[in-house]
């Protein structure tokens, strides 16, 4: 299972990726999957087992995540 975080802005997606990677988390920028949204934009995928750590990083850094998804 893959987990995805979506964002309202490109800046937030890039900040999220950089912040998570700096802590050794396996996060990568991807296009928003069509099953989530038909709009073009960026999302970040990460292993679902890291979800708690990922959410903690986002909260601590003030990163505005639009939604979290499990695919």
MDTraj code that builds the backbone (N, CA, C; nanometers):
import mdtraj as md
import numpy as np

residues = "UNK UNK UNK UNK UNK UNK UNK UNK UNK UNK UNK UNK UNK UNK UNK UNK UNK UNK UNK UNK UNK UNK UNK UNK UNK UNK UNK UNK UNK UNK UNK UNK UNK UNK UNK UNK UNK UNK UNK UNK UNK UNK UNK UNK UNK UNK UNK UNK UNK UNK UNK UNK UNK UNK UNK UNK UNK UNK UNK UNK UNK UNK UNK UNK UNK UNK UNK UNK UNK UNK UNK".split()
xyz = np.array([
    [0.0848, -0.1172, 0.0000],
    [0.0000, 0.0000, 0.0000],
    [0.0900, 0.1243, 0.0000],
    [0.0476, 0.2232, -0.0758],
    [0.1209, 0.3482, -0.0859],
    [0.0390, 0.4599, -0.0214],
    [0.1067, 0.5486, 0.0468],
    [0.0406, 0.6644, 0.1053],
    [0.0846, 0.7897, 0.0316],
    [-0.0080, 0.8846, 0.0237],
    [0.0168, 1.0071, -0.0517],
    [-0.0349, 1.1265, 0.0267],
    [0.0428, 1.2322, 0.0244],
    [0.0005, 1.3604, 0.0810],
    [-0.0177, 1.4575, -0.0353],
    [-0.1274, 1.5313, -0.0343],
    [-0.1513, 1.6320, -0.1383],
    [-0.1456, 1.7710, -0.0760],
    [-0.1213, 1.8693, -0.1613],
    [-0.0971, 2.0060, -0.1151],
    [-0.1683, 2.1054, -0.2045],
    [-0.1951, 2.2239, -0.1505],
    [-0.2549, 2.3313, -0.2293],
    [-0.1509, 2.4047, -0.3127],
    [-0.0245, 2.3996, -0.2693],
    [0.0796, 2.4721, -0.3417],
    [0.2013, 2.3838, -0.3676],
    [0.2713, 2.4150, -0.4741],
    [0.3955, 2.3452, -0.5073],
    [0.4985, 2.3668, -0.3976],
    [0.5024, 2.4868, -0.3447],
    [0.5980, 2.5191, -0.2384],
    [0.5831, 2.4243, -0.1193],
    [0.4608, 2.3985, -0.0772],
    [0.4379, 2.3093, 0.0371],
    [0.4827, 2.1669, 0.0053],
    [0.4568, 2.1203, -0.1168],
    [0.4990, 1.9853, -0.1562],
    [0.6514, 1.9731, -0.1500],
    [0.7208, 2.0726, -0.2023],
    [0.8672, 2.0694, -0.2019],
    [0.9232, 2.0795, -0.0599],
    [0.8636, 2.1642, 0.0221],
    [0.9064, 2.1798, 0.1615],
    [0.8837, 2.0496, 0.2391],
    [0.7705, 1.9855, 0.2156],
    [0.7378, 1.8576, 0.2788],
    [0.8432, 1.7533, 0.2422],
    [0.8717, 1.7409, 0.1124],
    [0.9699, 1.6420, 0.0673],
    [1.1061, 1.6683, 0.1311],
    [1.1516, 1.7908, 0.1263],
    [1.2829, 1.8260, 0.1814],
    [1.2885, 1.7990, 0.3316],
    [1.1852, 1.8364, 0.4036],
    [1.1812, 1.8178, 0.5487],
    [1.1835, 1.6701, 0.5864],
    [1.1058, 1.5907, 0.5173],
    [1.0995, 1.4468, 0.5471],
    [1.2297, 1.3765, 0.5109],
    [1.2840, 1.4102, 0.3942],
    [1.4099, 1.3464, 0.3517],
    [1.5251, 1.3809, 0.4458],
    [1.5242, 1.5020, 0.5005],
    [1.6321, 1.5411, 0.5921],
    [1.6345, 1.4539, 0.7166],
    [1.5222, 1.3878, 0.7470],
    [1.5133, 1.2966, 0.8610],
    [1.5241, 1.1502, 0.8200],
    [1.5599, 1.1270, 0.6933],
    [1.5805, 0.9908, 0.6454],
    [1.4546, 0.9192, 0.5988],
    [1.3435, 0.9903, 0.5870],
    [1.2194, 0.9281, 0.5397],
    [1.2214, 0.9177, 0.3873],
    [1.1648, 0.8104, 0.3365],
    [1.1618, 0.7866, 0.1917],
    [1.0385, 0.8519, 0.1316],
    [1.0528, 0.9780, 0.0964],
    [0.9438, 1.0566, 0.0393],
    [0.9851, 1.1003, -0.1001],
    [0.8913, 1.0947, -0.1961],
    [0.9241, 1.1439, -0.3298],
    [0.8074, 1.2222, -0.3876],
    [0.8427, 1.3211, -0.4666],
    [0.7437, 1.4048, -0.5355],
    [0.6875, 1.3255, -0.6540],
    [0.5555, 1.3293, -0.6674],
    [0.4876, 1.2631, -0.7794],
    [0.3745, 1.3542, -0.8271],
    [0.3259, 1.3327, -0.9494],
    [0.2043, 1.4042, -0.9901],
    [0.0852, 1.3509, -0.9090],
    [-0.0130, 1.4355, -0.8829],
    [-0.1319, 1.3900, -0.8111],
    [-0.2000, 1.2811, -0.8952],
    [-0.2215, 1.1623, -0.8394],
    [-0.2867, 1.0550, -0.9148],
    [-0.4291, 1.0941, -0.9577],
    [-0.4701, 1.0510, -1.0750],
    [-0.6022, 1.0841, -1.1294],
    [-0.7163, 1.0375, -1.0397],
    [-0.6971, 0.9269, -0.9671],
    [-0.8052, 0.8788, -0.8802],
    [-0.8272, 0.9699, -0.7593],
    [-0.7317, 1.0591, -0.7329],
    [-0.7467, 1.1555, -0.6240],
    [-0.8027, 1.2872, -0.6757],
    [-0.7473, 1.3368, -0.7869],
    [-0.7913, 1.4651, -0.8417],
    [-0.7588, 1.4722, -0.9895],
    [-0.8457, 1.5365, -1.0654],
    [-0.8198, 1.5524, -1.2085],
    [-0.7340, 1.6752, -1.2359],
    [-0.7122, 1.7581, -1.1338],
    [-0.6277, 1.8755, -1.1538],
    [-0.4813, 1.8336, -1.1541],
    [-0.4022, 1.9100, -1.2265],
    [-0.2595, 1.8793, -1.2247],
    [-0.2006, 1.9417, -1.0993],
    [-0.1021, 1.8796, -1.0447],
    [-0.0395, 1.9288, -0.9236],
    [0.0588, 1.8268, -0.8720],
    [0.1237, 1.8607, -0.7618],
    [0.2230, 1.7722, -0.7041],
    [0.1722, 1.7129, -0.5741],
    [0.2155, 1.5917, -0.5502],
    [0.1869, 1.5214, -0.4257],
    [0.3184, 1.4581, -0.3814],
    [0.3181, 1.3997, -0.2642],
    [0.4343, 1.3254, -0.2159],
    [0.3890, 1.1868, -0.1745],
    [0.4634, 1.0872, -0.2196],
    [0.4335, 0.9506, -0.1778],
    [0.5360, 0.9080, -0.0733],
    [0.4938, 0.8166, 0.0125],
    [0.5799, 0.7671, 0.1192],
    [0.5247, 0.6329, 0.1656],
    [0.6089, 0.5501, 0.2282],
    [0.5595, 0.4222, 0.2805],
    [0.4580, 0.4462, 0.3922],
    [0.3482, 0.3746, 0.3888],
    [0.2417, 0.3931, 0.4883],
    [0.2896, 0.3672, 0.6307],
    [0.3903, 0.2832, 0.6463],
    [0.4394, 0.2566, 0.7816],
    [0.5072, 0.3797, 0.8439],
    [0.5393, 0.4801, 0.7610],
    [0.5993, 0.6046, 0.8109],
    [0.4963, 0.7154, 0.8334],
    [0.3687, 0.6846, 0.8212],
    [0.2666, 0.7899, 0.8253],
    [0.2687, 0.8724, 0.9548],
    [0.2848, 0.8100, 1.0668],
    [0.2854, 0.8854, 1.1923],
    [0.4025, 0.9840, 1.1950],
    [0.5198, 0.9395, 1.1536],
    [0.6373, 1.0285, 1.1503],
    [0.6182, 1.1407, 1.0497],
    [0.5617, 1.1083, 0.9337],
    [0.5383, 1.2080, 0.8293],
    [0.4422, 1.3160, 0.8794],
    [0.3356, 1.2747, 0.9438],
    [0.2383, 1.3721, 0.9971],
    [0.3016, 1.4590, 1.1065],
    [0.3876, 1.3996, 1.1872],
    [0.4564, 1.4750, 1.2918],
    [0.5482, 1.5807, 1.2310],
    [0.6231, 1.5428, 1.1289],
    [0.7120, 1.6387, 1.0611],
    [0.6306, 1.7540, 1.0048],
    [0.5210, 1.7227, 0.9370],
    [0.4372, 1.8276, 0.8775],
    [0.3854, 1.9228, 0.9855],
    [0.3414, 1.8694, 1.0976],
    [0.2892, 1.9535, 1.2056],
    [0.3990, 2.0397, 1.2670],
    [0.5142, 1.9799, 1.2919],
    [0.6237, 2.0538, 1.3547],
    [0.6785, 2.1649, 1.2648],
    [0.6789, 2.1423, 1.1337],
    [0.7339, 2.2396, 1.0390],
    [0.6290, 2.3378, 0.9874],
    [0.5046, 2.3192, 1.0265],
    [0.3983, 2.4087, 0.9790],
    [0.3650, 2.3887, 0.8326],
    [0.3824, 2.2667, 0.7838],
    [0.3542, 2.2347, 0.6436],
    [0.2050, 2.2094, 0.6284],
    [0.1438, 2.2793, 0.5353],
    [-0.0003, 2.2691, 0.5127],
    [-0.0304, 2.1562, 0.4147],
    [-0.0667, 2.0401, 0.4688],
    [-0.1056, 1.9253, 0.3864],
    [-0.2549, 1.9363, 0.3610],
    [-0.2936, 1.9287, 0.2325],
    [-0.4359, 1.9376, 0.1983],
    [-0.5086, 1.8117, 0.2453],
    [-0.4568, 1.6939, 0.2048],
    [-0.5175, 1.5659, 0.2450],
    [-0.4122, 1.4564, 0.2459],
    [-0.4376, 1.3536, 0.3267],
    [-0.3578, 1.2307, 0.3264],
    [-0.4436, 1.1211, 0.2657],
    [-0.3827, 1.0345, 0.1834],
    [-0.4553, 0.9272, 0.1140],
    [-0.3783, 0.7956, 0.1271],
    [-0.4527, 0.6872, 0.1269],
    [-0.3942, 0.5520, 0.1172],
    [-0.4439, 0.4906, -0.0125],
    [-0.3507, 0.4487, -0.0964],
    [-0.3884, 0.3873, -0.2247],
    [-0.3513, 0.2407, -0.2276],
])
top = md.Topology()
chain = top.add_chain()
for i, resn in enumerate(residues, 1):
    res = top.add_residue(resn, chain, resSeq=i)
    for name in ("N", "CA", "C"):
        top.add_atom(name, md.element.get_by_symbol(name[0]), res)
traj = md.Trajectory(xyz[None], top)
